[in-house]
Amino acid sequence: MSEPTGAARRRGPFQVGDQVQLTDPKGRHYTFTLEAGKNFHTHKGSFPHDELIGAPEGTVVRTTGNVAYLALRPLLPDYVLSMPRGAAVVYPKDAGQILAFADIFPGARVVEAGVGSGSLSSFLLRAIGDQGMLHSYERRADFAEIAQANVERYFGGPHPAWQLTIGDLQDNLSDTDVDRVILDMLAPWECLEAVSKALVPGGILCCYVATTTQLARTVESIREIGCFAEPQPWESMIRNWHVEGLAVRPDHRMIGHTGFLVTARRLADGVEPPMRRRRPAKGAYGEDYTGWGGKDAQAGGSGEAAGGAPGRD
Ligand SMILES: C[S@@+](CC[C@H](N)C(=O)[O-])C[C@H]1O[C@@H](n2cnc3c(N)ncnc32)[C@H](O)[C@@H]1O
């Protein structure tokens, strides 16, 4: 039986064409591709790639300046943070949340927009596997090109389950019987009508947005379109810990914000969403509320450029 796409590059001794992540004595990472006959240069000397070709992962190499570097293959979370970027990437902590709470399963039919730099596309392709289908839509040809190169470098070639279309999702979405739709873009509410036609009953819509104003408009628009069960919004934070002798405490620094996530399940056609059990808090839709769908409603930031939201670059 042939191995799933990309699996051969995830185990065994280092081979020509593999990605290698070096860690220096200060914990800094350097990523490169193994090529026979080449040298890796640092400001403290160099070493030949040939020293790693055929060696097991976890090998330590020394430069001509006698600095030791630990050599491992980058994990997907390492890879997406070090690969070339067009747009801001979905952070690994959020990709993990999306895989779990949007219930991405082997063989799933998934639609995604935008593709940006291809971080989430790589996580989705790994989860759906060769028997699944991921149709990704990206409005910017230059970003699509970067994403395609990143995804193909990670999997060691084209992934059989991946189709990439350049254009706006809302104008081009032709897929039907889609199990999951993931939107990571400035204005997911513009895509809701198209997405609701594509999703199967019980299917999941998952939106990733950078700001509270985008979050509010996304949630209210999902309620308004009327073919989804009550949307669930949340965010996640990871706090790393410093553990050394008696000094056991959270790290001083953390990524405080990346984005907000919302999931909603597609109802069967013709079904009215059940009434929410709790009434909105008094004043929630008071005189000052002008709605999030009107001309005046503004998203507070795009989170789309590589330098967008502070936590996403
Ligand atoms: C934040 S980036 C996506 C990052 C990507 N998920 C990743 O993990 O690398 C948002 C992308 O959405 C694209 N975009 C925005 N609106 C779109 C739409 N309606 N249809 C397709 N792509 C869209 C933008 O061009 C941009 O590349």
The ligand as a MOL file (V3000), in Angstrom:
LIG
                    3D

  0  0  0     0  0            999 V3000
M  V30 BEGIN CTAB
M  V30 COUNTS 27 29 0 0 0
M  V30 BEGIN ATOM
M  V30 1 C -5.4830 36.3550 6.5510 0
M  V30 2 S -5.2740 35.8190 4.9280 0 CHG=1
M  V30 3 C -5.5210 34.0710 4.9760 0
M  V30 4 C -4.3720 33.3400 5.5880 0
M  V30 5 C -4.4410 31.8330 5.3880 0
M  V30 6 N -5.6410 31.2660 5.9820 0
M  V30 7 C -3.2070 31.1190 5.9390 0
M  V30 8 O -3.3350 30.3620 6.9250 0
M  V30 9 O -2.1070 31.3190 5.3990 0 CHG=-1
M  V30 10 C -6.7660 36.3460 4.1500 0
M  V30 11 C -6.7750 36.1100 2.6450 0
M  V30 12 O -8.1080 36.1440 2.1940 0
M  V30 13 C -8.1180 36.6310 0.8540 0
M  V30 14 N -9.5210 37.0150 0.6230 0
M  V30 15 C -10.2040 38.0240 1.2230 0
M  V30 16 N -11.4960 38.0050 0.8340 0
M  V30 17 C -11.6280 36.9510 -0.0250 0
M  V30 18 C -12.7270 36.4000 -0.7580 0
M  V30 19 N -13.9450 36.9440 -0.6610 0
M  V30 20 N -12.5120 35.3140 -1.5300 0
M  V30 21 C -11.2630 34.7810 -1.6340 0
M  V30 22 N -10.1840 35.2520 -0.9620 0
M  V30 23 C -10.3700 36.3180 -0.1680 0
M  V30 24 C -7.0730 37.7360 0.9150 0
M  V30 25 O -6.5660 38.0620 -0.3540 0
M  V30 26 C -6.0110 37.1340 1.8390 0
M  V30 27 O -5.0230 36.4550 1.1020 0
M  V30 END ATOM
M  V30 BEGIN BOND
M  V30 1 1 1 2
M  V30 2 1 2 3
M  V30 3 1 2 10
M  V30 4 1 3 4
M  V30 5 1 4 5
M  V30 6 1 5 6
M  V30 7 1 5 7
M  V30 8 2 7 8
M  V30 9 1 7 9
M  V30 10 1 10 11
M  V30 11 1 11 12
M  V30 12 1 11 26
M  V30 13 1 12 13
M  V30 14 1 13 14
M  V30 15 1 13 24
M  V30 16 1 14 15
M  V30 17 1 14 23
M  V30 18 2 15 16
M  V30 19 1 16 17
M  V30 20 1 17 18
M  V30 21 2 17 23
M  V30 22 1 18 19
M  V30 23 2 18 20
M  V30 24 1 20 21
M  V30 25 2 21 22
M  V30 26 1 22 23
M  V30 27 1 24 25
M  V30 28 1 24 26
M  V30 29 1 26 27
M  V30 END BOND
M  V30 END CTAB
M  END
